[in-house]
Amino acid sequence: MPVPFLDATAVERAVPPSRAVRAVRDAFVAYARGEWTMPAKLYVPAYPAGDFRAMPALGAGHALLKWVTSFPGNPARGLPTVTGVVVLSYAATGLTRALLDAGAVTALRTGAAAVLAADVLGRDGWDVAGVVGAGVNGRAVIRTLAALGRDACVFDADAERAQAAVREPGVRGRAATGIDEALACSAVVTVTPGREVIVREGTLRPGQHVSLMGADGPGKAEIAVAELERARVFCDDWEQASHNGDLAHAVTAGAVERGHVTELGAVLTGAAAGRRADDETTVFDSTGLAIQDLAVALAAVERLGELGDVPLLDL
């Protein structure tokens, strides 16, 4: 049976950032209501170089498996950090419906989740987000901000990469003069390899929101534990974040417990409160969920008929 393969270009053509935000929002809601399920993400470490991840999900009549990598040293070799494939199957028959480029799916849902969390948990009226990290996923965040009418103040350790990110067509914003300028924005998104703490103790101000997108595996961290202690903390999924996200360090230190953390899906369904005051500092710990990948993959295959030139593979 021929199976369509959507490469990165096809995925990006099929799912604009604004559509990815709606899809990811719907996925959080479906997961929170128990309509979609997601077995635990499996890490296959290949340290110190990187790791492999197997991420399954089930929902909307489909099953998904994303086999994806994270090799932070790859850009120095001219290779992408994130590679892999998404397999989308029909849940009723087990037949494969489509294969998709995992890097493109990951970037879209990362940008969507970061901006969605900032919209839901940030202070009313924010219009500029400080973005720390202008790699593939960081640029996806910047494009998503632009799609929703928001500006970006972008910092990257490679100043030219930050400049290139804000020169992309349709992007709104500027390159930051330094990391402190980006971290001073009302909304902040960190999209780094997670090898060092970016949000150090005493960084966050009352009323700020930060979406932490980089600490998505064992040993990674983007925020000091002390900052988590004094903020209102949200996450994508407690079980995953408390073991492999920024939250893992706070849990190990005994600084944060389950009752101190709210899942974003609970806020979206109205089961839990989001921001409670303008001066409340909010933090969203994202580790990346297979349900988000499923949502983006489904949005992509919805438009297969419009793409026209997608290759078919005999499996």
C-alpha positions as CSV (number, residue, x, y, z in Angstrom):
1,M,0.0,0.0,0.0
2,P,1.6,3.3,-1.1
3,V,2.1,5.7,1.8
4,P,2.6,9.5,1.4
5,F,5.8,11.0,2.8
6,L,5.7,14.7,3.9
7,D,9.2,16.1,4.0
8,A,9.9,19.3,6.0
9,T,8.8,21.6,3.2
10,A,5.5,19.8,2.8
11,V,4.8,19.8,6.5
12,E,5.5,23.6,6.7
13,R,3.3,24.2,3.6
14,A,0.5,22.2,5.1
15,V,0.5,23.6,8.6
16,P,1.1,27.3,9.1
17,P,2.0,28.4,12.6
18,S,-1.4,29.8,13.4
19,R,-2.9,26.4,12.5
20,A,-0.3,24.6,14.7
21,V,-1.4,26.7,17.7
22,R,-5.0,25.7,17.3
23,A,-4.0,22.0,16.8
24,V,-1.8,22.0,19.9
25,R,-4.4,23.7,22.0
26,D,-7.0,21.1,21.0
27,A,-4.5,18.3,21.8
28,F,-3.9,19.6,25.3
29,V,-7.7,19.7,25.9
30,A,-8.3,16.2,24.5
31,Y,-5.4,14.8,26.6
32,A,-6.7,16.6,29.8
33,R,-10.2,15.1,29.2
34,G,-8.8,11.6,28.7
35,E,-9.9,11.5,25.1
36,W,-6.3,11.1,23.9
37,T,-3.6,8.9,25.5
38,M,0.1,9.0,25.6
39,P,2.4,6.3,26.9
40,A,5.7,7.4,28.4
41,K,8.4,8.8,26.2
42,L,11.3,6.4,25.9
43,Y,14.9,7.8,25.9
44,V,17.7,5.8,24.3
45,P,20.8,7.6,25.5
46,A,23.9,7.9,23.2
47,Y,25.7,10.4,25.5
48,P,27.7,12.5,25.4
49,A,26.8,13.0,21.8
50,G,23.0,13.0,22.2
51,D,20.0,10.7,22.5
52,F,17.2,9.0,20.6
53,R,13.5,9.2,21.7
54,A,10.5,7.1,20.9
55,M,7.2,9.0,21.4
56,P,3.8,7.3,21.0
57,A,0.3,8.7,21.2
58,L,-3.3,7.6,20.4
59,G,-6.2,9.9,19.6
60,A,-8.8,11.0,17.0
61,G,-8.8,7.5,15.4
62,H,-5.1,7.5,14.9
63,A,-1.9,6.2,16.5
64,L,1.5,7.9,16.2
65,L,5.1,7.1,16.8
66,K,7.8,9.7,16.6
67,W,11.4,8.4,16.4
68,V,13.4,11.5,16.9
69,T,17.0,12.5,17.9
70,S,18.6,15.3,19.8
71,F,22.3,15.7,19.1
72,P,23.2,19.3,20.2
73,G,26.7,19.1,18.7
74,N,25.5,18.4,15.2
75,P,25.3,22.1,14.0
76,A,29.1,22.4,14.4
77,R,29.3,19.5,11.9
78,G,26.8,21.1,9.5
79,L,24.1,18.7,10.6
80,P,20.7,19.3,12.2
81,T,20.2,18.8,15.9
82,V,16.8,17.1,15.5
83,T,16.1,14.4,12.9
84,G,13.8,11.5,12.6
85,V,10.4,10.3,11.3
86,V,6.8,10.4,12.4
87,V,4.7,7.4,11.6
88,L,0.9,8.1,11.6
89,S,-1.4,5.1,11.5
90,Y,-5.1,4.4,11.5
91,A,-6.1,3.1,14.9
92,A,-8.9,0.9,13.6
93,T,-6.8,-1.1,11.1
94,G,-3.1,-0.5,12.0
95,L,-2.4,0.6,8.5
96,T,0.1,3.4,8.0
97,R,-1.6,6.6,6.8
98,A,1.5,8.8,6.4
99,L,5.2,9.4,7.2
100,L,6.3,12.9,8.1
101,D,9.6,14.7,8.8
102,A,10.1,14.7,12.6
103,G,12.2,17.8,12.7
104,A,9.5,20.0,11.0
105,V,6.7,18.5,13.1
106,T,8.8,19.1,16.3
107,A,9.6,22.7,15.4
108,L,5.9,23.6,14.6
109,R,4.6,22.1,17.8
110,T,7.4,23.6,19.9
111,G,6.7,27.1,18.6
112,A,2.9,26.5,19.1
113,A,3.2,25.3,22.7
114,A,5.6,28.1,23.7
115,V,3.3,30.9,22.4
116,L,0.1,29.2,23.5
117,A,1.4,29.0,27.0
118,A,2.5,32.6,26.9
119,D,-0.9,33.6,25.6
120,V,-2.8,31.7,28.3
121,L,-0.5,32.4,31.3
122,G,1.1,35.7,30.4
123,R,-0.1,39.1,31.6
124,D,-2.9,40.7,29.5
125,G,-1.6,43.0,26.8
126,W,1.9,41.7,26.3
127,D,3.1,42.2,22.7
128,V,6.8,41.4,22.7
129,A,8.4,38.1,23.7
130,G,12.1,37.8,24.5
131,V,13.3,34.7,22.7
132,V,16.6,33.1,23.9
133,G,17.9,30.8,21.2
134,A,17.5,31.2,17.4
135,G,18.1,27.6,16.3
136,V,15.5,25.7,14.3
137,N,13.0,25.6,17.2
138,G,13.7,29.1,18.3
139,R,12.9,30.3,14.8
140,A,9.7,28.4,14.9
141,V,8.8,30.3,18.0
142,I,9.6,33.6,16.3
143,R,7.4,32.7,13.3
144,T,4.6,31.7,15.6
145,L,4.8,35.0,17.4
146,A,4.6,36.9,14.1
147,A,1.6,34.8,13.0
148,L,-0.3,35.9,16.1
149,G,0.7,39.5,15.7
150,R,3.5,39.6,18.3
151,D,7.0,40.9,18.1
152,A,10.2,39.0,19.2
153,C,13.3,40.4,20.9
154,V,15.8,37.7,20.0
155,F,19.1,36.7,21.6
156,D,21.5,34.0,20.6
157,A,25.0,33.2,21.5
158,D,25.7,33.6,17.8
159,A,24.8,37.2,17.1
160,E,24.6,36.6,13.4
161,R,22.1,33.8,13.9
162,A,19.8,36.1,15.9
163,Q,20.1,38.8,13.1
164,A,19.3,36.2,10.5
165,A,16.2,35.0,12.4
166,V,14.7,38.5,12.6
167,R,15.4,39.1,8.9
168,E,13.2,36.2,7.8
169,P,10.2,37.3,5.7
170,G,7.1,38.0,7.8
171,V,9.0,38.1,11.1
172,R,8.3,40.9,13.5
173,G,11.0,42.1,16.0
174,R,14.6,42.8,16.5
175,A,17.8,41.2,17.7
176,A,18.6,41.9,21.4
177,T,21.7,43.8,22.4
178,G,22.3,41.2,25.0
179,I,20.6,38.3,26.8
180,D,19.4,40.7,29.6
181,E,17.3,42.6,27.1
182,A,15.5,39.5,26.0
183,L,15.0,38.3,29.6
184,A,13.5,41.6,30.6
185,C,10.5,41.2,28.3
186,S,7.0,40.6,29.7
187,A,7.0,37.2,28.1
188,V,10.1,35.1,27.6
189,V,10.7,31.9,25.7
190,T,14.0,30.0,26.2
191,V,14.8,27.6,23.4
192,T,18.4,26.5,24.1
193,P,20.1,23.1,24.3
194,G,19.5,23.1,28.0
195,R,23.2,22.6,28.9
196,E,23.3,25.7,31.1
197,V,20.9,27.7,33.3
198,I,19.7,30.8,31.4
199,V,17.1,32.1,33.9
200,R,19.4,32.5,36.9
201,E,18.3,33.2,40.5
202,G,16.7,36.7,40.8
203,T,16.1,37.1,37.0
204,L,12.3,37.0,36.8
205,R,10.3,40.1,37.8
206,P,6.7,40.2,39.1
207,G,4.2,39.8,36.2
208,Q,6.6,38.1,33.9
209,H,5.9,34.8,32.1
210,V,8.6,32.4,30.8
211,S,8.1,29.3,28.6
212,L,11.0,26.9,29.1
213,M,11.3,24.8,25.9
214,G,14.9,23.5,26.0
215,A,15.2,21.2,29.0
216,D,13.5,18.2,27.5
217,G,15.7,15.4,28.7
218,P,17.7,14.1,31.6
219,G,20.3,16.5,33.1
220,K,19.1,19.5,31.1
221,A,18.1,22.8,32.8
222,E,17.3,26.3,31.7
223,I,16.1,27.8,35.0
224,A,17.5,28.0,38.6
225,V,15.5,25.9,41.1
226,A,15.2,29.0,43.3
227,E,13.3,30.8,40.4
228,L,10.8,27.8,40.2
229,E,10.3,28.1,44.0
230,R,9.1,31.7,43.8
231,A,7.0,31.4,40.7
232,R,3.6,29.9,39.9
233,V,4.6,26.8,37.9
234,F,2.8,25.1,35.0
235,C,3.9,22.2,32.8
236,D,2.8,20.2,29.8
237,D,2.6,16.9,31.6
238,W,3.6,16.3,35.2
239,E,4.9,12.8,34.9
240,Q,7.2,13.7,32.0
241,A,8.3,17.1,33.2
242,S,9.0,15.9,36.8
243,H,11.4,13.3,35.5
244,N,13.0,14.9,32.4
245,G,12.3,18.6,32.5
246,D,13.4,21.6,34.5
247,L,11.0,20.5,37.2
248,A,13.1,17.3,37.7
249,H,15.8,19.3,39.5
250,A,13.3,21.1,41.7
251,V,11.6,17.8,42.6
252,T,14.9,16.2,43.4
253,A,15.8,19.1,45.6
254,G,12.5,18.9,47.4
255,A,11.6,22.4,46.4
256,V,8.5,21.6,44.3
257,E,5.8,18.9,44.8
258,R,3.0,17.8,42.6
259,G,0.5,20.0,44.3
260,H,2.5,23.1,43.4
261,V,2.4,22.5,39.6
262,T,-0.6,22.8,37.2
263,E,-0.8,21.2,33.8
264,L,-1.6,23.5,31.0
265,G,-4.4,21.3,29.8
266,A,-6.2,21.7,33.1
267,V,-6.2,25.5,32.6
268,L,-7.5,25.2,29.0
269,T,-10.4,23.0,30.1
270,G,-11.2,25.3,33.0
271,A,-10.4,22.6,35.6
272,A,-7.7,24.8,37.1
273,A,-6.9,28.5,37.3
274,G,-4.2,30.1,35.2
275,R,-2.7,33.5,36.1
276,R,-4.4,34.9,39.1
277,A,-3.0,38.4,39.3
278,D,-1.0,40.9,37.1
279,D,2.0,40.7,39.3
280,E,2.1,36.9,39.5
281,T,5.2,35.4,37.9
282,T,4.4,32.3,35.8
283,V,6.6,29.6,34.4
284,F,5.7,26.9,31.9
285,D,8.0,23.8,31.8
286,S,7.7,22.1,28.4
287,T,9.2,18.7,27.7
288,G,7.4,18.1,24.4
289,L,4.5,15.7,24.1
290,A,3.6,13.1,21.5
291,I,0.0,14.4,21.6
292,Q,1.3,17.7,20.2
293,D,3.1,15.8,17.4
294,L,-0.1,13.9,16.7
295,A,-2.1,17.1,16.5
296,V,0.3,18.6,14.0
297,A,0.6,15.4,11.9
298,L,-3.2,15.2,11.7
299,A,-3.4,18.9,10.6
300,A,-0.8,18.1,7.9
301,V,-2.6,15.1,6.4
302,E,-5.8,17.0,6.3
303,R,-4.3,19.1,3.5
304,L,-2.7,16.2,1.6
305,G,-5.0,16.8,-1.4
306,E,-3.8,20.4,-1.6
307,L,-0.1,19.7,-1.6
308,G,-0.2,17.8,-4.9
309,D,3.5,16.7,-5.2
310,V,3.9,14.5,-2.1
311,P,5.9,11.3,-3.0
312,L,4.3,7.9,-2.3
313,L,6.4,5.1,-0.7
314,D,5.7,1.4,-1.0
315,L,6.2,-0.1,2.5
